[in-house]
Amino acid sequence: MINGAHVVIQSKNPEADRSFLRDTVGLPSVDVGDGWLIFGLPPSEVAVHPEVGGGAAHELYFMCEDIDALRATLVAKGVACTEVDDQGWGKLIRLTLPGGGALGVYEPRHARPDNPA
């Protein structure tokens, strides 16, 4: 039985992105040696979408209860964020990680599955 998931974010500046996830986003972490942090995540879900553009891609989105409040908090901390985009299924922003990558965050309107114990 699967009991978790491990997400990998490729980064041009992993130290800065690790600090961002720890200090700005506030994710709990453990140091598994030499500054390699593994972050705890809240309950998660997986969706399978049709392939677009001829190449398989995987995406990571964080979810929140109030995207407007979260965006205001991130902007106050100096994080570059897009404006809130109402997608119908939820309200979405993209923020720029210190390493240059983008990370999506949305406030879902869709039903959420129970998390397996």
N, C-alpha and C positions, 0 to 999 in steps of 0.2 A: 504494500500500500504506500502510495506517495504521502510524505509527511511534510513537504515544504517545497520551495523553489529557490533557486539561486540565480540572480540576475547579474549580468556583467555589463558595465558601461565602459566602452572604449573611450579613452581620453588622451588628448595631447598634453594635458597637465594634470595627471592623476592626483598629485598632492593637493593642488588647489581645489579640485572637485571633491576630494575626500573631506577637506576642511569645510567646504560649502555645505555638504550633506550633514556633517556633524554640527557645525556651529550656526549656520544660517537656517537650515531646515529643521535641525534639532533631532535627527534620527539617532537612536542609541547605537553604539558600536562596540566591537571588541577588536583589539589589536592582536592579530594572529602572528605577529613577528615583523620586525623591521618597518613598522609604520603601515603595514597592510591592514586596513580596516575592513571589517565586514559589518554591514549595517542591518539592524533589525527593521523589518517592515510591518506595517499594520496588515490585517487580513487582506488577502488579494484575490483576484479572479483572473481567468484566462478566457479570451474570446478568439475565435478563428475567423479571419476575414478572407475574402478571395484575393488572390495574388494580383498586384497591379504593376504594369510596366515590365513584365517578363522576368522579374527577379524577386525571389522570396526575401522578405525583410521582417524583422521583429521590432516592435516598438514597446517602450515603457511609458506609461502614464501614471502619475500619482492621482489620487482622488481626494476630494475634500468636501466638507459640508457647506462652506460659504466661500465661493471663489472670489467674490468682490472683496471680502475682508482679507483673505489670504493674499490677494494681489496687492492690496494697500500695505500690508505688513512687509511683503517682499520689496516693494518699491521703496518704502521707508528705510530698508536696510541696504539700498543701493543696487538691488538686483534688477537687471534689464528684463522686462516682461512685455509681451504683446498686450493689446487691449483685450478685454473679455469678448469672446466670439460665441454667440448663441448658436449652437449646432442643432437644436431641437432635442436631441437625446441627452444634452447637457450643455453646460457653459464651460468653455475651454480657454486656457491661456498657454502660451509657451514661454518658458524662461530660458535665459542663456546661462549656461554653466561657466565657471571661470576658465575651464579648459577649452571653451569655444563651442561645445556641443549644445544642443537644445533638449529640453525636457518638457513634455506636456503635462499639464495638471488640469483636471476637470471636476466639475460639480455634477455628478450623474443625476439624470432624471429617470433612467431606466431601472427596472427591477434588479435587485442584487441577490445573488444566491447565498444560502447559508454557507458558512465556512465549516468544512469537515473538522471534526475534533481529532 
